[in-house]
Amino acid sequence: MTYWAVNAVFLAIVAVVGVLALVTAAVRGRAERASSSPGASTRRRREAVLGAGIATGVLLVMTAVFDNVMIGIGLVGYDAARISGVFVGIAPLEDFAYAVAALVLLPSVWVLLGGPKAPRAPKAATSAAAAAAAAASKEARS
């Protein structure tokens, strides 16, 4: 079995999770777009794409550097008969599948688990704010 065959199995699973996350995000986004201004939604999307692009670049560069170091010092090795023969430095291209899987899987799981949550005020602050509002309301009635 080649390294690409092994990668194909887990990349297929990652792809399914990624598609589920995209569908979930689209459904949630439809409701959010209906209640917010179009400019804010476009700006958030642009920031998300820029952030994802920067993270992708950083992760792939770091993967290339550290994979080359680990292979160079003999910490890991690859059977030449099972790799494609395409290299980034001395690291086989197949080794980057793990980084690509992480780039897709981690944000996808985050979206599927609920994504960003609105920050909650501490209970003490909420109680104090409620008491202040009640006092102000009582004074306004008097």
N, CA and C atoms as an extended XYZ file, in Angstrom:
426
Properties=species:S:1:pos:R:3:atomname:S:1:resname:S:1:resid:I:1 pbc="F F F"
N         0.847       -1.171        0.000 N   MET     1
C         0.000        0.000        0.000 CA  MET     1
C         0.897        1.240        0.000 C   MET     1
N         0.566        2.213       -0.817 N   THR     2
C         1.350        3.443       -0.890 CA  THR     2
C         0.887        4.434        0.175 C   THR     2
N         1.703        5.452        0.406 N   TYR     3
C         1.337        6.478        1.372 CA  TYR     3
C         0.109        7.254        0.894 C   TYR     3
N        -0.032        7.427       -0.423 N   TRP     4
C        -1.215        8.117       -0.953 CA  TRP     4
C        -2.483        7.321       -0.684 C   TRP     4
N        -2.404        6.002       -0.719 N   ALA     5
C        -3.583        5.171       -0.423 CA  ALA     5
C        -3.996        5.331        1.036 C   ALA     5
N        -3.031        5.366        1.921 N   VAL     6
C        -3.336        5.594        3.338 CA  VAL     6
C        -3.925        6.992        3.519 C   VAL     6
N        -3.312        7.967        2.882 N   ASN     7
C        -3.809        9.349        2.974 CA  ASN     7
C        -5.224        9.469        2.433 C   ASN     7
N        -5.521        8.743        1.365 N   ALA     8
C        -6.843        8.842        0.739 CA  ALA     8
C        -7.954        8.456        1.707 C   ALA     8
N        -7.696        7.468        2.542 N   VAL     9
C        -8.714        7.019        3.495 CA  VAL     9
C        -9.063        8.135        4.469 C   VAL     9
N        -8.053        8.692        5.133 N   PHE    10
C        -8.393        9.708        6.123 CA  PHE    10
C        -8.753       11.041        5.479 C   PHE    10
N        -8.221       11.354        4.297 N   LEU    11
C        -8.627       12.592        3.623 CA  LEU    11
C       -10.078       12.520        3.160 C   LEU    11
N       -10.566       11.329        2.817 N   ALA    12
C       -11.976       11.175        2.456 CA  ALA    12
C       -12.865       11.457        3.668 C   ALA    12
N       -12.478       10.965        4.821 N   ILE    13
C       -13.240       11.238        6.049 CA  ILE    13
C       -13.219       12.732        6.360 C   ILE    13
N       -12.069       13.340        6.227 N   VAL    14
C       -11.933       14.776        6.468 CA  VAL    14
C       -12.808       15.560        5.487 C   VAL    14
N       -12.858       15.122        4.233 N   ALA    15
C       -13.685       15.799        3.231 CA  ALA    15
C       -15.161       15.732        3.601 C   ALA    15
N       -15.624       14.593        4.085 N   VAL    16
C       -17.031       14.454        4.488 CA  VAL    16
C       -17.333       15.405        5.648 C   VAL    16
N       -16.457       15.440        6.646 N   VAL    17
C       -16.659       16.337        7.786 CA  VAL    17
C       -16.629       17.794        7.311 C   VAL    17
N       -15.732       18.119        6.380 N   GLY    18
C       -15.652       19.473        5.839 CA  GLY    18
C       -16.921       19.887        5.115 C   GLY    18
N       -17.490       18.987        4.329 N   VAL    19
C       -18.736       19.293        3.615 CA  VAL    19
C       -19.875       19.489        4.614 C   VAL    19
N       -19.954       18.639        5.631 N   LEU    20
C       -20.977       18.809        6.669 CA  LEU    20
C       -20.850       20.172        7.350 C   LEU    20
N       -19.621       20.582        7.620 N   ALA    21
C       -19.392       21.885        8.252 CA  ALA    21
C       -19.795       23.028        7.325 C   ALA    21
N       -19.505       22.909        6.034 N   LEU    22
C       -19.905       23.947        5.079 CA  LEU    22
C       -21.424       24.079        5.008 C   LEU    22
N       -22.114       22.960        4.990 N   VAL    23
C       -23.581       22.995        4.953 CA  VAL    23
C       -24.121       23.620        6.237 C   VAL    23
N       -23.566       23.221        7.373 N   THR    24
C       -23.991       23.779        8.655 CA  THR    24
C       -23.749       25.283        8.699 C   THR    24
N       -22.582       25.714        8.261 N   ALA    25
C       -22.254       27.141        8.258 CA  ALA    25
C       -23.171       27.913        7.309 C   ALA    25
N       -23.515       27.311        6.171 N   ALA    26
C       -24.403       27.979        5.218 CA  ALA    26
C       -25.792       28.164        5.805 C   ALA    26
N       -26.277       27.153        6.497 N   VAL    27
C       -27.606       27.250        7.112 CA  VAL    27
C       -27.602       28.313        8.208 C   VAL    27
N       -26.590       28.296        9.062 N   ARG    28
C       -26.487       29.315       10.114 CA  ARG    28
C       -26.278       30.697        9.519 C   ARG    28
N       -25.479       30.774        8.468 N   GLY    29
C       -25.187       32.061        7.834 CA  GLY    29
C       -26.400       32.681        7.190 C   GLY    29
N       -27.284       31.859        6.666 N   ARG    30
C       -28.504       32.373        6.039 CA  ARG    30
C       -29.341       33.125        7.067 C   ARG    30
N       -29.478       32.565        8.257 N   ALA    31
C       -30.240       33.225        9.319 CA  ALA    31
C       -29.535       34.505        9.773 C   ALA    31
N       -28.216       34.464        9.864 N   GLU    32
C       -27.462       35.641       10.293 CA  GLU    32
C       -27.535       36.757        9.254 C   GLU    32
N       -27.442       36.400        7.975 N   ARG    33
C       -27.510       37.412        6.922 CA  ARG    33
C       -28.871       38.095        6.891 C   ARG    33
N       -29.917       37.370        7.251 N   ALA    34
C       -31.252       37.955        7.251 CA  ALA    34
C       -31.396       38.999        8.344 C   ALA    34
N       -30.580       38.893        9.401 N   SER    35
C       -30.725       39.811       10.525 CA  SER    35
C       -29.602       40.839       10.641 C   SER    35
N       -28.659       40.866        9.711 N   SER    36
C       -27.557       41.826        9.815 CA  SER    36
C       -27.360       42.541        8.481 C   SER    36
N       -26.528       43.575        8.528 N   SER    37
C       -26.267       44.347        7.314 CA  SER    37
C       -25.347       43.572        6.382 C   SER    37
N       -25.526       43.732        5.059 N   PRO    38
C       -24.695       42.987        4.105 CA  PRO    38
C       -23.212       43.358        4.183 C   PRO    38
N       -22.906       44.599        4.511 N   GLY    39
C       -21.509       45.022        4.590 CA  GLY    39
C       -20.750       44.314        5.694 C   GLY    39
N       -21.400       44.129        6.844 N   ALA    40
C       -20.753       43.456        7.972 CA  ALA    40
C       -20.471       42.005        7.639 C   ALA    40
N       -21.417       41.360        6.961 N   SER    41
C       -21.251       39.954        6.590 CA  SER    41
C       -20.106       39.785        5.600 C   SER    41
N       -20.002       40.679        4.640 N   THR    42
C       -18.929       40.616        3.640 CA  THR    42
C       -17.570       40.841        4.298 C   THR    42
N       -17.511       41.801        5.214 N   ARG    43
C       -16.250       42.088        5.903 CA  ARG    43
C       -15.808       40.887        6.746 C   ARG    43
N       -16.745       40.270        7.473 N   ARG    44
C       -16.408       39.092        8.280 CA  ARG    44
C       -15.913       37.951        7.408 C   ARG    44
N       -16.573       37.757        6.263 N   ARG    45
C       -16.163       36.679        5.360 CA  ARG    45
C       -14.762       36.950        4.823 C   ARG    45
N       -14.480       38.190        4.454 N   ARG    46
C       -13.160       38.554        3.939 CA  ARG    46
C       -12.092       38.337        5.007 C   ARG    46
N       -12.375       38.725        6.241 N   GLU    47
C       -11.423       38.521        7.332 CA  GLU    47
C       -11.186       37.033        7.592 C   GLU    47
N       -12.243       36.241        7.511 N   ALA    48
C       -12.108       34.796        7.728 CA  ALA    48
C       -11.255       34.153        6.638 C   ALA    48
N       -11.465       34.547        5.399 N   VAL    49
C       -10.687       33.986        4.286 CA  VAL    49
C        -9.226       34.416        4.399 C   VAL    49
N        -8.990       35.665        4.750 N   LEU    50
C        -7.614       36.147        4.920 CA  LEU    50
C        -6.924       35.395        6.062 C   LEU    50
N        -7.617       35.242        7.179 N   GLY    51
C        -7.051       34.510        8.311 CA  GLY    51
C        -6.751       33.063        7.960 C   GLY    51
N        -7.666       32.418        7.239 N   ALA    52
C        -7.456       31.027        6.825 CA  ALA    52
C        -6.270       30.921        5.867 C   ALA    52
N        -6.134       31.875        4.979 N   GLY    53
C        -5.014       31.867        4.034 CA  GLY    53
C        -3.674       32.021        4.735 C   GLY    53
N        -3.618       32.932        5.701 N   ILE    54
C        -2.377       33.131        6.457 CA  ILE    54
C        -2.051       31.884        7.271 C   ILE    54
N        -3.050       31.319        7.938 N   ALA    55
C        -2.830       30.104        8.734 CA  ALA    55
C        -2.359       28.950        7.854 C   ALA    55
N        -2.944       28.823        6.670 N   THR    56
C        -2.541       27.768        5.741 CA  THR    56
C        -1.080       27.930        5.342 C   THR    56
N        -0.708       29.130        4.973 N   GLY    57
C         0.673       29.387        4.578 CA  GLY    57
C         1.662       29.084        5.695 C   GLY    57
N         1.350       29.568        6.903 N   VAL    58
C         2.240       29.345        8.048 CA  VAL    58
C         2.364       27.850        8.344 C   VAL    58
N         1.234       27.141        8.366 N   LEU    59
C         1.280       25.712        8.690 CA  LEU    59
C         2.051       24.914        7.638 C   LEU    59
N         1.860       25.218        6.370 N   LEU    60
C         2.570       24.475        5.322 CA  LEU    60
C         4.068       24.771        5.332 C   LEU    60
N         4.435       26.016        5.589 N   VAL    61
C         5.866       26.355        5.673 CA  VAL    61
C         6.496       25.656        6.874 C   VAL    61
N         5.810       25.698        8.021 N   MET    62
C         6.353       25.038        9.205 CA  MET    62
C         6.425       23.525        9.010 C   MET    62
N         5.429       22.952        8.343 N   THR    63
C         5.467       21.516        8.054 CA  THR    63
C         6.677       21.190        7.186 C   THR    63
N         6.923       22.002        6.163 N   ALA    64
C         8.068       21.766        5.289 CA  ALA    64
C         9.379       21.841        6.078 C   ALA    64
N         9.516       22.854        6.903 N   VAL    65
C        10.761       23.024        7.658 CA  VAL    65
C        10.981       21.856        8.615 C   VAL    65
N         9.984       21.574        9.445 N   PHE    66
C        10.180       20.551       10.478 CA  PHE    66
C        10.219       19.137        9.900 C   PHE    66
N         9.465       18.861        8.845 N   ASP    67
C         9.553       17.549        8.207 CA  ASP    67
C        10.945       17.329        7.620 C   ASP    67
N        11.485       18.363        6.997 N   ASN    68
C        12.825       18.239        6.429 CA  ASN    68
C        13.861       18.012        7.522 C   ASN    68
N        13.701       18.693        8.653 N   VAL    69
C        14.644       18.495        9.764 CA  VAL    69
C        14.527       17.068       10.294 C   VAL    69
N        13.302       16.604       10.532 N   MET    70
C        13.115       15.256       11.093 CA  MET    70
C        13.638       14.175       10.154 C   MET    70
N        13.402       14.342        8.866 N   ILE    71
C        13.894       13.354        7.897 CA  ILE    71
C        15.414       13.461        7.778 C   ILE    71
N        15.921       14.690        7.788 N   GLY    72
C        17.360       14.910        7.649 CA  GLY    72
C        18.174       14.303        8.776 C   GLY    72
N        17.637       14.318       10.003 N   ILE    73
C        18.401       13.748       11.129 CA  ILE    73
C        18.095       12.267       11.327 C   ILE    73
N        17.229       11.714       10.486 N   GLY    74
C        16.957       10.284       10.533 CA  GLY    74
C        15.880        9.867       11.518 C   GLY    74
N        15.106       10.828       12.017 N   LEU    75
C        14.039       10.507       12.961 CA  LEU    75
C        12.921        9.704       12.286 C   LEU    75
N        12.613       10.037       11.043 N   VAL    76
C        11.627        9.291       10.247 CA  VAL    76
C        12.220        8.995        8.880 C   VAL    76
N        11.697        7.973        8.264 N   GLY    77
C        12.131        7.608        6.921 CA  GLY    77
C        10.951        7.074        6.128 C   GLY    77
N        11.091        7.039        4.844 N   TYR    78
C        10.018        6.591        3.965 CA  TYR    78
C        10.548        5.530        3.016 C   TYR    78
N         9.726        4.523        2.764 N   ASP    79
C        10.062        3.475        1.815 CA  ASP    79
C         9.955        4.092        0.410 C   ASP    79
N        11.051        4.114       -0.312 N   ALA    80
C        11.086        4.751       -1.632 CA  ALA    80
C        10.091        4.130       -2.615 C   ALA    80
N         9.750        2.868       -2.420 N   ALA    81
C         8.813        2.200       -3.322 CA  ALA    81
C         7.362        2.635       -3.065 C   ALA    81
N         7.114        3.271       -1.947 N   ARG    82
C         5.734        3.622       -1.587 CA  ARG    82
C         5.437        5.109       -1.667 C   ARG    82
N         6.380        5.915       -2.099 N   ILE    83
C         6.139        7.350       -2.229 CA  ILE    83
C         6.072        7.729       -3.701 C   ILE    83
N         5.500        8.911       -3.945 N   SER    84
C         5.288        9.347       -5.327 CA  SER    84
C         6.578        9.795       -6.006 C   SER    84
N         7.555       10.201       -5.222 N   GLY    85
C         8.798       10.695       -5.808 CA  GLY    85
C         8.832       12.205       -5.933 C   GLY    85
N         7.752       12.869       -5.525 N   VAL    86
C         7.699       14.332       -5.530 CA  VAL    86
C         8.088       14.796       -4.128 C   VAL    86
N         9.049       15.714       -4.053 N   PHE    87
C         9.583       16.139       -2.764 CA  PHE    87
C         9.518       17.644       -2.598 C   PHE    87
N         9.408       18.083       -1.363 N   VAL    88
C         9.611       19.473       -0.967 CA  VAL    88
C        10.842       19.411       -0.074 C   VAL    88
N        11.971       19.767       -0.644 N   GLY    89
C        13.243       19.524        0.040 CA  GLY    89
C        13.496       18.028        0.019 C   GLY    89
N        13.600       17.430        1.204 N   ILE    90
C        13.756       15.975        1.270 CA  ILE    90
C        12.490       15.299        1.803 C   ILE    90
N        11.444       16.093        2.046 N   ALA    91
C        10.174       15.552        2.552 CA  ALA    91
C         9.275       15.173        1.365 C   ALA    91
N         8.737       13.966        1.375 N   PRO    92
C         7.830       13.582        0.288 CA  PRO    92
C         6.528       14.374        0.374 C   PRO    92
N         5.942       14.641       -0.762 N   LEU    93
C         4.709       15.417       -0.829 CA  LEU    93
C         3.601       14.770       -0.004 C   LEU    93
N         3.595       13.470        0.095 N   GLU    94
C         2.569       12.751        0.853 CA  GLU    94
C         2.515       13.190        2.314 C   GLU    94
N         3.636       13.636        2.842 N   ASP    95
C         3.714       14.034        4.242 CA  ASP    95
C         2.880       15.284        4.534 C   ASP    95
N         2.559       16.051        3.527 N   PHE    96
C         1.784       17.274        3.715 CA  PHE    96
C         0.288       17.000        3.840 C   PHE    96
N        -0.141       15.780        3.585 N   ALA    97
C        -1.566       15.444        3.705 CA  ALA    97
C        -2.053       15.630        5.132 C   ALA    97
N        -1.198       15.373        6.103 N   TYR    98
C        -1.589       15.536        7.501 CA  TYR    98
C        -1.860       17.005        7.820 C   TYR    98
N        -1.035       17.888        7.318 N   ALA    99
C        -1.241       19.322        7.550 CA  ALA    99
C        -2.524       19.794        6.868 C   ALA    99
N        -2.760       19.329        5.641 N   VAL   100
C        -3.984       19.705        4.930 CA  VAL   100
C        -5.208       19.173        5.669 C   VAL   100
N        -5.119       17.951        6.179 N   ALA   101
C        -6.230       17.379        6.938 CA  ALA   101
C        -6.507       18.225        8.185 C   ALA   101
N        -5.481       18.654        8.879 N   ALA   102
C        -5.667       19.484       10.072 CA  ALA   102
C        -6.295       20.825        9.713 C   ALA   102
N        -5.872       21.395        8.579 N   LEU   103
C        -6.420       22.683        8.143 CA  LEU   103
C        -7.916       22.604        7.851 C   LEU   103
N        -8.383       21.462        7.411 N   VAL   104
C        -9.804       21.292        7.102 CA  VAL   104
C       -10.570       20.769        8.317 C   VAL   104
N       -10.009       19.775        8.988 N   LEU   105
C       -10.743       19.085       10.051 CA  LEU   105
C       -10.972       19.947       11.294 C   LEU   105
N        -9.961       20.630       11.782 N   LEU   106
C       -10.112       21.380       13.025 CA  LEU   106
C       -11.164       22.487       12.925 C   LEU   106
N       -11.135       23.344       11.903 N   PRO   107
C       -12.197       24.351       11.810 CA  PRO   107
C       -13.570       23.725       11.546 C   PRO   107
N       -13.604       22.614       10.829 N   SER   108
C       -14.876       21.944       10.547 CA  SER   108
C       -15.512       21.413       11.828 C   SER   108
N       -14.716       20.794       12.669 N   VAL   109
C       -15.239       20.290       13.945 CA  VAL   109
C       -15.704       21.458       14.813 C   VAL   109
N       -14.964       22.548       14.789 N   TRP   110
C       -15.342       23.740       15.554 CA  TRP   110
C       -16.716       24.246       15.103 C   TRP   110
N       -16.930       24.319       13.787 N   VAL   111
C       -18.224       24.758       13.263 CA  VAL   111
C       -19.324       23.783       13.666 C   VAL   111
N       -19.061       22.496       13.535 N   LEU   112
C       -20.073       21.491       13.869 CA  LEU   112
C       -20.403       21.472       15.363 C   LEU   112
N       -19.466       21.861       16.201 N   LEU   113
C       -19.721       21.907       17.641 CA  LEU   113
C       -20.353       23.222       18.094 C   LEU   113
N       -20.622       24.114       17.178 N   GLY   114
C       -21.334       25.342       17.529 CA  GLY   114
C       -20.657       26.621       17.119 C   GLY   114
N       -19.397       26.570       16.769 N   GLY   115
C       -18.701       27.767       16.313 CA  GLY   115
C       -18.575       28.821       17.386 C   GLY   115
N       -18.448       30.076       16.957 N   PRO   116
C       -18.244       31.148       17.937 CA  PRO   116
C       -19.505       31.370       18.765 C   PRO   116
N       -19.308       31.621       20.019 N   LYS   117
C       -20.409       31.913       20.929 CA  LYS   117
C       -20.333       33.382       21.335 C   LYS   117
N       -21.486       33.970       21.584 N   ALA   118
C       -21.498       35.335       22.092 CA  ALA   118
C       -20.935       35.326       23.507 C   ALA   118
N       -20.082       36.286       23.833 N   PRO   119
C       -19.519       36.300       25.185 CA  PRO   119
C       -20.620       36.523       26.216 C   PRO   119
N       -20.516       35.806       27.325 N   ARG   120
C       -21.494       35.952       28.401 CA  ARG   120
C       -20.942       36.878       29.466 C   ARG   120
N       -21.825       37.710       29.996 N   ALA   121
C       -21.429       38.575       31.100 CA  ALA   121
C       -21.367       37.727       32.361 C   ALA   121
N       -20.420       37.996       33.236 N   PRO   122
C       -20.372       37.264       34.499 CA  PRO   122
C       -21.675       37.446       35.267 C   PRO   122
N       -22.082       36.441       36.058 N   LYS   123
C       -23.357       36.495       36.781 CA  LYS   123
C       -23.426       37.693       37.711 C   LYS   123
N       -22.339       38.010       38.383 N   ALA   124
C       -22.348       39.142       39.311 CA  ALA   124
C       -22.647       40.432       38.558 C   ALA   124
N       -22.038       40.590       37.391 N   ALA   125
C       -22.263       41.791       36.595 CA  ALA   125
C       -23.696       41.818       36.083 C   ALA   125
N       -24.229       40.672       35.709 N   THR   126
C       -25.596       40.592       35.214 CA  THR   126
C       -26.572       40.947       36.324 C   THR   126
N       -26.347       40.418       37.530 N   SER   127
C       -27.214       40.710       38.671 CA  SER   127
C       -27.144       42.179       39.042 C   SER   127
N       -25.954       42.746       39.033 N   ALA   128
C       -25.791       44.158       39.362 CA  ALA   128
C       -26.477       45.031       38.322 C   ALA   128
N       -26.347       44.661       37.060 N   ALA   129
C       -26.987       45.430       35.995 CA  ALA   129
C       -28.505       45.342       36.110 C   ALA   129
N       -29.022       44.158       36.444 N   ALA   130
C       -30.462       43.984       36.604 CA  ALA   130
C       -30.967       44.798       37.792 C   ALA   130
N       -30.214       44.810       38.881 N   ALA   131
C       -30.608       45.583       40.061 CA  ALA   131
C       -30.602       47.085       39.747 C   ALA   131
N       -29.586       47.531       39.018 N   ALA   132
C       -29.513       48.940       38.651 CA  ALA   132
C       -30.664       49.326       37.734 C   ALA   132
N       -31.009       48.445       36.811 N   ALA   133
C       -32.115       48.724       35.909 CA  ALA   133
C       -33.446       48.765       36.662 C   ALA   133
N       -33.604       47.867       37.616 N   ALA   134
C       -34.831       47.859       38.413 CA  ALA   134
C       -34.922       49.120       39.243 C   ALA   134
N       -33.820       49.555       39.828 N   ALA   135
C       -33.802       50.784       40.632 CA  ALA   135
C       -34.120       51.988       39.766 C   ALA   135
N       -33.552       52.044       38.580 N   ALA   136
C       -33.817       53.165       37.670 CA  ALA   136
C       -35.265       53.162       37.240 C   ALA   136
N       -35.823       52.015       37.012 N   SER   137
C       -37.217       51.913       36.613 CA  SER   137
C       -38.128       52.370       37.743 C   SER   137
N       -37.792       51.998       38.981 N   LYS   138
C       -38.582       52.369       40.158 CA  LYS   138
C       -38.538       53.895       40.344 C   LYS   138
N       -37.341       54.492       40.150 N   GLU   139
C       -37.203       55.944       40.283 CA  GLU   139
C       -37.990       56.680       39.201 C   GLU   139
N       -38.005       56.106       37.994 N   ALA   140
C       -38.713       56.748       36.885 CA  ALA   140
C       -40.217       56.754       37.140 C   ALA   140
N       -40.732       55.730       37.808 N   ARG   141
C       -42.149       55.659       38.122 CA  ARG   141
C       -42.538       56.604       39.251 C   ARG   141
N       -41.569       56.958       40.097 N   SER   142
C       -41.896       57.790       41.270 CA  SER   142
C       -42.032       59.248       40.912 C   SER   142
